[in-house]
């Protein structure tokens, strides 16, 4: 168990539970983003090409758009179950960078604001990985110890 000190008014078990619930609900959000798009990948890719066509040629946008849905789906699922959690969080965080870059170049500040919230949640989840004790990762770690 890590010896991370928390303020007296916070109990480690409550902070761990709060972390777990945030990880799961955020994983659900990311997973469902991918899930609802998987059946209409062509439409999603075309919408990305249409949105970002003034920034980059379609041969750049199409591979990124094609990867977005599976990355959301897989990283979201992994966050939900707590497997390879740190890698899933980092992958999701990295996905946000080009998305943020693109919407800022398009000056879509309302979308950029929403994406900043996603980035903040990713930061909290990554910074709090030591609290990821209610997870498959922890079960695997305990079995291997």
TORPA-4810 file (N, C-alpha, C, O; in nm, 3 decimals):
<nodes>
NODE_1_0.084_-0.118_0.000_0.000_0.000_0.000_0.089_0.125_0.000_0.187_0.130_0.074_X
NODE_2_0.057_0.221_-0.080_0.136_0.343_-0.088_0.114_0.428_0.036_0.007_0.426_0.096_X
NODE_3_0.215_0.501_0.071_0.206_0.589_0.187_0.178_0.732_0.145_0.244_0.825_0.189_X
NODE_4_0.079_0.748_0.059_0.040_0.881_0.017_-0.044_0.942_0.129_-0.145_0.885_0.171_X
NODE_5_-0.002_1.055_0.175_-0.076_1.120_0.282_-0.193_1.198_0.223_-0.181_1.265_0.121_X
NODE_6_-0.306_1.187_0.290_-0.422_1.265_0.252_-0.459_1.352_0.370_-0.430_1.317_0.485_X
NODE_7_-0.523_1.465_0.344_-0.565_1.549_0.456_-0.651_1.467_0.554_-0.717_1.371_0.514_X
NODE_8_-0.649_1.506_0.678_-0.717_1.433_0.784_-0.865_1.409_0.752_-0.918_1.304_0.785_X
NODE_9_-0.930_1.504_0.689_-1.074_1.491_0.664_-1.106_1.396_0.548_-1.223_1.366_0.524_X
NODE_10_-1.006_1.351_0.476_-1.029_1.256_0.367_-0.983_1.118_0.411_-0.871_1.101_0.460_X
NODE_11_-1.069_1.020_0.392_-1.032_0.883_0.425_-0.986_0.814_0.298_-1.048_0.828_0.193_X
NODE_12_-0.878_0.741_0.307_-0.820_0.675_0.190_-0.923_0.587_0.118_-0.929_0.585_-0.004_X
NODE_13_-1.005_0.516_0.195_-1.102_0.428_0.130_-1.206_0.508_0.053_-1.255_0.461_-0.050_X
NODE_14_-1.242_0.628_0.101_-1.338_0.712_0.028_-1.275_0.770_-0.098_-1.339_0.777_-0.202_X
NODE_15_-1.150_0.813_-0.087_-1.081_0.868_-0.204_-1.060_0.757_-0.309_-1.073_0.782_-0.429_X
NODE_16_-1.027_0.637_-0.264_-1.012_0.524_-0.355_-1.143_0.492_-0.425_-1.146_0.468_-0.545_X
NODE_17_-1.252_0.492_-0.349_-1.383_0.465_-0.409_-1.421_0.576_-0.507_-1.473_0.548_-0.615_X
NODE_18_-1.396_0.701_-0.470_-1.426_0.813_-0.560_-1.345_0.801_-0.689_-1.398_0.824_-0.798_X
NODE_19_-1.218_0.765_-0.678_-1.134_0.745_-0.796_-1.193_0.635_-0.884_-1.204_0.651_-1.005_X
NODE_20_-1.230_0.523_-0.822_-1.284_0.410_-0.896_-1.412_0.449_-0.970_-1.429_0.416_-1.087_X
NODE_21_-1.501_0.519_-0.901_-1.626_0.560_-0.965_-1.602_0.658_-1.079_-1.668_0.649_-1.183_X
NODE_22_-1.508_0.752_-1.060_-1.475_0.845_-1.169_-1.416_0.769_-1.287_-1.451_0.794_-1.402_X
NODE_23_-1.326_0.675_-1.258_-1.266_0.595_-1.366_-1.373_0.519_-1.443_-1.369_0.515_-1.566_X
NODE_24_-1.468_0.460_-1.373_-1.572_0.382_-1.439_-1.665_0.472_-1.520_-1.693_0.442_-1.636_X
NODE_25_-1.713_0.581_-1.461_-1.807_0.667_-1.534_-1.740_0.733_-1.653_-1.802_0.751_-1.758_X
NODE_26_-1.614_0.770_-1.639_-1.542_0.828_-1.752_-1.516_0.722_-1.858_-1.523_0.750_-1.978_X
NODE_27_-1.486_0.601_-1.814_-1.469_0.491_-1.908_-1.597_0.463_-1.985_-1.594_0.437_-2.105_X
NODE_28_-1.711_0.468_-1.915_-1.841_0.451_-1.982_-1.859_0.558_-2.089_-1.900_0.528_-2.201_X
NODE_29_-1.828_0.683_-2.054_-1.842_0.792_-2.149_-1.758_0.767_-2.274_-1.806_0.778_-2.386_X
NODE_30_-1.632_0.734_-2.253_-1.541_0.712_-2.365_-1.583_0.589_-2.446_-1.584_0.592_-2.569_X
NODE_31_-1.619_0.481_-2.376_-1.662_0.357_-2.441_-1.785_0.381_-2.529_-1.789_0.335_-2.643_X
NODE_32_-1.883_0.451_-2.477_-2.006_0.473_-2.553_-1.981_0.566_-2.672_-2.047_0.552_-2.776_X
NODE_33_-1.887_0.661_-2.659_-1.849_0.741_-2.776_-1.809_0.648_-2.891_-1.852_0.665_-3.005_X
NODE_34_-1.725_0.550_-2.860_-1.681_0.457_-2.962_-1.792_0.362_-3.006_-1.805_0.331_-3.124_X
NODE_35_-1.872_0.315_-2.910_-1.977_0.217_-2.938_-2.081_0.270_-3.037_-2.120_0.200_-3.130_X
NODE_36_-2.126_0.393_-3.016_-2.231_0.447_-3.103_-2.178_0.480_-3.243_-2.256_0.491_-3.337_X
NODE_37_-2.048_0.495_-3.256_-1.991_0.527_-3.387_-1.948_0.404_-3.465_-1.933_0.410_-3.587_X
NODE_38_-1.928_0.293_-3.396_-1.869_0.175_-3.462_-1.956_0.125_-3.576_-1.904_0.074_-3.676_X
NODE_39_-2.088_0.138_-3.563_-2.177_0.092_-3.669_-2.186_0.186_-3.787_-2.241_0.151_-3.891_X
NODE_40_-2.133_0.307_-3.771_-2.138_0.406_-3.879_-2.000_0.470_-3.896_-1.987_0.593_-3.901_X
NODE_41_-1.899_0.385_-3.905_-1.762_0.436_-3.917_-1.746_0.525_-4.039_-1.679_0.629_-4.032_X
NODE_42_-1.806_0.486_-4.151_-1.795_0.567_-4.272_-1.852_0.705_-4.254_-1.792_0.804_-4.297_X
NODE_43_-1.968_0.714_-4.190_-2.029_0.844_-4.163_-1.947_0.929_-4.068_-1.933_1.050_-4.088_X
NODE_44_-1.891_0.864_-3.964_-1.807_0.938_-3.870_-1.681_0.989_-3.938_-1.643_1.105_-3.920_X
NODE_45_-1.617_0.903_-4.015_-1.495_0.944_-4.085_-1.525_1.060_-4.180_-1.448_1.157_-4.187_X
NODE_46_-1.635_1.051_-4.253_-1.672_1.159_-4.346_-1.700_1.289_-4.270_-1.662_1.396_-4.316_X
NODE_47_-1.764_1.279_-4.155_-1.791_1.402_-4.077_-1.661_1.465_-4.029_-1.650_1.588_-4.023_X
NODE_48_-1.562_1.382_-3.995_-1.431_1.436_-3.955_-1.361_1.501_-4.074_-1.301_1.608_-4.060_X
NODE_49_-1.369_1.437_-4.190_-1.308_1.495_-4.311_-1.375_1.629_-4.342_-1.306_1.727_-4.370_X
NODE_50_-1.507_1.633_-4.336_-1.581_1.757_-4.364_-1.542_1.867_-4.265_-1.524_1.983_-4.303_X
NODE_51_-1.531_1.831_-4.138_-1.502_1.930_-4.034_-1.360_1.986_-4.047_-1.339_2.106_-4.030_X
NODE_52_-1.264_1.900_-4.077_-1.125_1.942_-4.073_-1.061_1.958_-4.212_-0.939_1.970_-4.222_X
NODE_53_-1.141_1.957_-4.318_-1.086_1.961_-4.453_-1.006_2.088_-4.482_-0.915_2.086_-4.564_X
NODE_54_-1.040_2.197_-4.415_-0.963_2.320_-4.440_-0.830_2.321_-4.366_-0.746_2.408_-4.390_X
NODE_55_-0.810_2.226_-4.276_-0.686_2.221_-4.199_-0.585_2.122_-4.254_-0.464_2.143_-4.245_X
NODE_56_-0.636_2.013_-4.310_-0.545_1.907_-4.355_-0.612_1.829_-4.468_-0.735_1.826_-4.478_X
NODE_57_-0.531_1.766_-4.552_-0.589_1.685_-4.659_-0.654_1.558_-4.602_-0.620_1.512_-4.493_X
NODE_58_-0.747_1.504_-4.678_-0.823_1.388_-4.630_-0.733_1.267_-4.601_-0.765_1.187_-4.514_X
NODE_59_-0.620_1.252_-4.674_-0.533_1.137_-4.649_-0.466_1.144_-4.511_-0.412_1.045_-4.463_X
NODE_60_-0.469_1.261_-4.449_-0.419_1.276_-4.311_-0.533_1.254_-4.212_-0.514_1.190_-4.108_X
NODE_61_-0.650_1.306_-4.244_-0.764_1.300_-4.153_-0.823_1.160_-4.145_-0.861_1.115_-4.036_X
NODE_62_-0.833_1.091_-4.256_-0.901_0.961_-4.260_-0.837_0.858_-4.166_-0.910_0.793_-4.090_X
NODE_63_-0.705_0.839_-4.166_-0.649_0.740_-4.072_-0.672_0.779_-3.925_-0.702_0.693_-3.842_X
NODE_64_-0.659_0.908_-3.895_-0.683_0.952_-3.758_-0.829_0.927_-3.719_-0.856_0.876_-3.611_X
NODE_65_-0.921_0.963_-3.808_-1.063_0.942_-3.780_-1.095_0.794_-3.766_-1.176_0.755_-3.682_X
NODE_66_-1.032_0.710_-3.848_-1.055_0.566_-3.842_-1.004_0.507_-3.711_-1.060_0.408_-3.663_X
NODE_67_-0.901_0.565_-3.654_-0.847_0.516_-3.527_-0.923_0.570_-3.406_-0.922_0.508_-3.300_X
NODE_68_-0.987_0.684_-3.420_-1.054_0.748_-3.307_-1.157_0.657_-3.242_-1.156_0.639_-3.121_X
NODE_69_-1.245_0.600_-3.322_-1.352_0.516_-3.267_-1.300_0.393_-3.193_-1.341_0.370_-3.079_X
NODE_70_-1.211_0.313_-3.252_-1.161_0.198_-3.176_-1.081_0.238_-3.052_-1.085_0.168_-2.951_X
NODE_71_-1.009_0.348_-3.059_-0.934_0.394_-2.942_-1.031_0.430_-2.829_-1.009_0.393_-2.714_X
NODE_72_-1.137_0.502_-2.862_-1.237_0.536_-2.760_-1.301_0.409_-2.704_-1.315_0.395_-2.582_X
NODE_73_-1.339_0.319_-2.790_-1.406_0.196_-2.750_-1.317_0.112_-2.658_-1.359_0.071_-2.550_X
NODE_74_-1.196_0.087_-2.702_-1.106_-0.001_-2.627_-1.057_0.065_-2.498_-1.061_0.004_-2.392_X
NODE_75_-1.011_0.189_-2.507_-0.960_0.254_-2.385_-1.073_0.276_-2.285_-1.051_0.264_-2.165_X
NODE_76_-1.192_0.307_-2.333_-1.306_0.322_-2.243_-1.337_0.191_-2.172_-1.360_0.190_-2.051_X
NODE_77_-1.340_0.082_-2.246_-1.367_-0.049_-2.186_-1.262_-0.085_-2.082_-1.294_-0.132_-1.974_X
NODE_78_-1.136_-0.061_-2.116_-1.028_-0.091_-2.022_-1.039_-0.007_-1.895_-1.010_-0.055_-1.785_X
NODE_79_-1.079_0.120_-1.909_-1.099_0.203_-1.790_-1.214_0.150_-1.706_-1.206_0.150_-1.583_X
NODE_80_-1.321_0.107_-1.769_-1.437_0.055_-1.695_-1.396_-0.063_-1.608_-1.429_-0.067_-1.489_X
NODE_81_-1.325_-0.158_-1.666_-1.291_-0.279_-1.590_-1.162_-0.265_-1.510_-1.131_-0.349_-1.425_X
NODE_82_-1.085_-0.159_-1.536_-0.962_-0.137_-1.460_-0.850_-0.229_-1.503_-0.773_-0.278_-1.419_X
NODE_83_-0.839_-0.253_-1.632_-0.732_-0.336_-1.687_-0.643_-0.250_-1.775_-0.691_-0.178_-1.862_X
NODE_84_-0.513_-0.257_-1.751_-0.419_-0.170_-1.823_-0.467_-0.025_-1.812_-0.463_0.052_-1.908_X
NODE_85_-0.511_0.010_-1.692_-0.576_0.139_-1.669_-0.485_0.256_-1.705_-0.527_0.348_-1.775_X
NODE_86_-0.364_0.253_-1.658_-0.272_0.364_-1.685_-0.251_0.382_-1.835_-0.255_0.494_-1.885_X
NODE_87_-0.230_0.272_-1.906_-0.210_0.280_-2.051_-0.336_0.330_-2.121_-0.327_0.408_-2.216_X
NODE_88_-0.452_0.287_-2.076_-0.578_0.332_-2.136_-0.597_0.482_-2.115_-0.642_0.552_-2.206_X
NODE_89_-0.563_0.530_-1.997_-0.575_0.674_-1.967_-0.478_0.753_-2.054_-0.516_0.855_-2.112_X
NODE_90_-0.355_0.708_-2.062_-0.255_0.779_-2.144_-0.298_0.779_-2.291_-0.285_0.882_-2.358_X
NODE_91_-0.349_0.668_-2.340_-0.394_0.659_-2.479_-0.508_0.758_-2.505_-0.507_0.829_-2.606_X
NODE_92_-0.605_0.762_-2.414_-0.716_0.858_-2.428_-0.666_1.002_-2.424_-0.711_1.086_-2.501_X
NODE_93_-0.573_1.028_-2.333_-0.516_1.162_-2.320_-0.446_1.202_-2.450_-0.463_1.314_-2.498_X
NODE_94_-0.369_1.109_-2.506_-0.299_1.137_-2.632_-0.396_1.161_-2.747_-0.369_1.241_-2.836_X
NODE_95_-0.509_1.091_-2.745_-0.611_1.113_-2.848_-0.665_1.256_-2.841_-0.698_1.315_-2.944_X
NODE_96_-0.674_1.310_-2.721_-0.730_1.444_-2.705_-0.641_1.553_-2.765_-0.691_1.658_-2.805_X
NODE_97_-0.513_1.529_-2.773_-0.421_1.634_-2.820_-0.448_1.678_-2.964_-0.467_1.798_-2.987_X
NODE_98_-0.452_1.587_-3.061_-0.483_1.634_-3.198_-0.627_1.685_-3.211_-0.653_1.775_-3.289_X
NODE_99_-0.719_1.627_-3.134_-0.856_1.678_-3.138_-0.861_1.822_-3.088_-0.927_1.907_-3.147_X
NODE_100_-0.790_1.848_-2.979_-0.785_1.984_-2.924_-0.718_2.079_-3.023_-0.766_2.191_-3.044_X
NODE_101_-0.610_2.036_-3.082_-0.539_2.118_-3.180_-0.633_2.156_-3.294_-0.638_2.272_-3.335_X
NODE_102_-0.705_2.057_-3.346_-0.794_2.082_-3.459_-0.908_2.178_-3.427_-0.934_2.271_-3.502_X
NODE_103_-0.975_2.155_-3.314_-1.089_2.242_-3.284_-1.043_2.383_-3.248_-1.116_2.480_-3.271_X
NODE_104_-0.924_2.395_-3.193_-0.871_2.531_-3.166_-0.837_2.602_-3.297_-0.863_2.722_-3.310_X
NODE_105_-0.778_2.530_-3.392_-0.750_2.593_-3.522_-0.880_2.636_-3.591_-0.882_2.737_-3.662_X
NODE_106_-0.986_2.558_-3.570_-1.116_2.595_-3.627_-1.189_2.701_-3.543_-1.297_2.748_-3.580_X
NODE_107_-1.130_2.736_-3.430_-1.186_2.834_-3.336_-1.324_2.790_-3.286_-1.414_2.872_-3.269_X
NODE_108_-1.338_2.662_-3.261_-1.461_2.607_-3.205_-1.442_2.599_-3.053_-1.418_2.493_-2.996_X
NODE_109_-1.454_2.715_-2.990_-1.418_2.730_-2.849_-1.512_2.654_-2.756_-1.470_2.612_-2.648_X
NODE_110_-1.637_2.636_-2.795_-1.729_2.560_-2.710_-1.686_2.413_-2.705_-1.690_2.350_-2.599_X
NODE_111_-1.644_2.359_-2.817_-1.595_2.221_-2.820_-1.461_2.213_-2.747_-1.435_2.117_-2.674_X
NODE_112_-1.376_2.313_-2.767_-1.246_2.315_-2.698_-1.266_2.316_-2.546_-1.192_2.251_-2.473_X
NODE_113_-1.366_2.390_-2.499_-1.393_2.394_-2.355_-1.434_2.257_-2.304_-1.388_2.213_-2.198_X
NODE_114_-1.519_2.190_-2.378_-1.560_2.054_-2.341_-1.441_1.960_-2.340_-1.428_1.876_-2.250_X
NODE_115_-1.355_1.973_-2.439_-1.237_1.887_-2.445_-1.139_1.916_-2.332_-1.069_1.826_-2.286_X
NODE_116_-1.134_2.040_-2.288_-1.049_2.072_-2.173_-1.097_2.000_-2.048_-1.016_1.958_-1.965_X
NODE_117_-1.228_1.985_-2.034_-1.282_1.911_-1.920_-1.238_1.764_-1.930_-1.198_1.705_-1.830_X
NODE_118_-1.245_1.708_-2.049_-1.196_1.571_-2.068_-1.049_1.561_-2.027_-1.010_1.467_-1.958_X
NODE_119_-0.969_1.657_-2.070_-0.827_1.655_-2.037_-0.804_1.667_-1.887_-0.714_1.603_-1.832_X
NODE_120_-0.885_1.746_-1.821_-0.874_1.759_-1.675_-0.907_1.626_-1.607_-0.838_1.586_-1.513_X
NODE_121_-1.011_1.558_-1.653_-1.045_1.428_-1.595_-0.934_1.328_-1.623_-0.897_1.251_-1.534_X
NODE_122_-0.879_1.328_-1.744_-0.766_1.241_-1.773_-0.649_1.272_-1.679_-0.584_1.181_-1.630_X
NODE_123_-0.623_1.400_-1.655_-0.516_1.437_-1.562_-0.541_1.379_-1.423_-0.452_1.320_-1.362_X
NODE_124_-0.663_1.397_-1.373_-0.697_1.346_-1.239_-0.679_1.195_-1.234_-0.621_1.143_-1.138_X
NODE_125_-0.727_1.126_-1.336_-0.715_0.980_-1.338_-0.569_0.935_-1.347_-0.530_0.840_-1.280_X
NODE_126_-0.491_1.001_-1.429_-0.351_0.963_-1.441_-0.274_0.996_-1.314_-0.194_0.915_-1.267_X
NODE_127_-0.297_1.113_-1.260_-0.226_1.153_-1.138_-0.265_1.066_-1.019_-0.187_1.049_-0.926_X
NODE_128_-0.385_1.011_-1.023_-0.433_0.929_-0.911_-0.420_0.780_-0.933_-0.486_0.703_-0.863_X
NODE_129_-0.338_0.737_-1.026_-0.328_0.593_-1.056_-0.293_0.509_-0.933_-0.326_0.391_-0.928_X
NODE_130_-0.228_0.567_-0.836_-0.197_0.491_-0.714_-0.323_0.455_-0.637_-0.320_0.368_-0.549_X
NODE_131_-0.434_0.521_-0.668_-0.562_0.492_-0.604_-0.640_0.383_-0.677_-0.751_0.348_-0.636_X
NODE_132_-0.585_0.331_-0.784_-0.655_0.234_-0.868_-0.648_0.094_-0.807_-0.598_0.000_-0.869_X
NODE_133_-0.699_0.081_-0.685_-0.690_-0.046_-0.614_-0.813_-0.135_-0.631_-0.807_-0.254_-0.602_X
NODE_134_-0.923_-0.078_-0.677_-1.043_-0.158_-0.706_-1.044_-0.178_-0.857_-1.111_-0.105_-0.931_X
NODE_135_-0.968_-0.279_-0.903_-0.947_-0.296_-1.046_-0.890_-0.434_-1.075_-0.840_-0.503_-0.986_X
NODE_136_-0.900_-0.472_-1.200_-0.836_-0.597_-1.244_-0.685_-0.582_-1.234_-0.615_-0.678_-1.201_X
NODE_137_-0.634_-0.462_-1.261_-0.490_-0.438_-1.248_-0.441_-0.480_-1.109_-0.337_-0.545_-1.097_X
NODE_138_-0.515_-0.444_-1.005_-0.476_-0.476_-0.868_-0.483_-0.626_-0.844_-0.395_-0.683_-0.779_X
NODE_139_-0.587_-0.691_-0.896_-0.598_-0.837_-0.881_-0.479_-0.907_-0.944_-0.423_-1.000_-0.887_X
NODE_140_-0.440_-0.862_-1.064_-0.324_-0.921_-1.133_-0.198_-0.895_-1.052_-0.115_-0.984_-1.036_X
NODE_141_-0.183_-0.772_-1.002_-0.065_-0.736_-0.924_-0.056_-0.823_-0.798_0.051_-0.874_-0.764_X
NODE_142_-0.169_-0.841_-0.729_-0.170_-0.922_-0.606_-0.140_-1.068_-0.637_-0.073_-1.135_-0.559_X
NODE_143_-0.190_-1.118_-0.749_-0.166_-1.258_-0.785_-0.018_-1.279_-0.817_0.037_-1.384_-0.786_X
NODE_144_0.046_-1.180_-0.879_0.187_-1.193_-0.917_0.282_-1.161_-0.803_0.403_-1.184_-0.816_X
NODE_145_0.231_-1.111_-0.693_0.319_-1.075_-0.579_0.349_-1.194_-0.491_0.421_-1.181_-0.392_X
</nodes>
